[in-house]
């Protein structure tokens, strides 16, 4: 026991040295980041960092699935897809002629959707004729544009890691380029932030439907997660899937997507991060030239829907021909509430690493689980969210055994002493993981733009470690007693479907 204690102290000592070095590096970064606003309200974050002759570029919009209107779930994600279809100049051969064709495509597509909505009463002949007409018009439209022109421009000029993503809170567009191609990026991105053309709309809508089938309908994890969140959130938009409900997706039209795109024009919701081999003054002039002139409209403040306080345990069971799994979730406040920091420590203490509480107990010692993991902040971070614990049973053990074991361990958190060593180890692991997010241009650009959007100030990340330091055993107990209760609990199980 004495030898094990000495090893633990040595481990913490090494971690402490590494953390001190990382914290010092983080403080240095904080001093070097330049934060400013363009004249139309866009926030710009810049960091000069000459590690390589490249630059990482992020554009984040504080707009996501949360902002969709009822019956239009999936709009934010479909818009992200459409933003890669080019603009009135990028990819266009003859936009005036193309616009006439696109209008005809939209009229035909709308008519086809209206007929489909009739369900069993739809006229098969009308459906067949409209489908054929839509296909013909879409083929004719192809003569007026060059597909994938944005992708070609980037990859042909050394672009790497070009990607986009949509979540409940944010939509993100990112790329890394040689530093001397920043102006190319600015021209492309400013153009598609103002003049996107939604080409191949109905084809892309089918692509998204197929994406949903693969990631949700045919995926046990995807289906289970979707139903769990639907059970946890009965009013708040966090209960809607980012990919959208199938019926909503098939109702999305070019007009709906154009209307949703208007939200992008509230420039106060846009953050641009530029990190790499730059000259900040020259870069800022460039950003002002291309992005600062974009017209801005300020949307009226939205009244956020409030999820009613949960008064009793909720349970959901999903049947799928797959290995079983389970999840337990609890409603909790979002950052920067103090208890959110506390749950970060608890998450690490419970499941991060082989010596964490639940992993060492359920996977190593009892051998009843294949895996176990906790997440603080599901499914997103901007609004009150969930603390979740999920696990997969090891055959022949069951979901019920895992649930019982996890709930017993939660009760121990509430009632039994938590050692200083356990908390110190969790904090140091958390700090190390957090600060590893600053070892590349791309990670820095991602982190500072993310927290600027979510928290309203990227500097949250530099104060974060100070607050983590003061989290105590009593604070963990208090948070567990307040939030990890039966009436605030959601339990989901994925049960193997038998033939």
Secondary structure, DSSP 8 states (H G I E B T S, - for coil): -HHHHHHHHHHHHHHHHHHHHHHHHHHHHHHH-EEEE-TTS-EEEEEE-TTSSEEEEEEEES-SGGG--TT-TTHHHHHHHHTTS-BSSSSBS-HHHHHHHHHHHHHHHHHHHHHHTTGGGS-HHHHHHHHHHHHHHHHHHGGGB-TTHHHHHHHTTT-EEEEEEE-SS-EEEEEEEEGGGHHHHHHHHHHHHH-B--TTHHHHHHHHHHHHIIIIIT-HHHHHHHHHHHHH-SSSGGGS-TT--HHHHTT--HHHHHHHHGGGG-GGGEEEEEEES--HHHHHHHHHHHTTTS-----------------S-EEEEEEESS--EEEEEEEE--TTSHHHHHHHHHHHHHHSSTTSHHIIIIIIIS--EEEEEEEEEES-SSSSEEEEEEEEE-TT--HHHHHHHHHHHHHHHHHS---HHHHHHHHHHHHHHHHGGGSSHHHHHHHHHHHHHHHS-TTHHHHHHHHHHH--HHHHHHHHHHHS-STTEEEEEEEE---
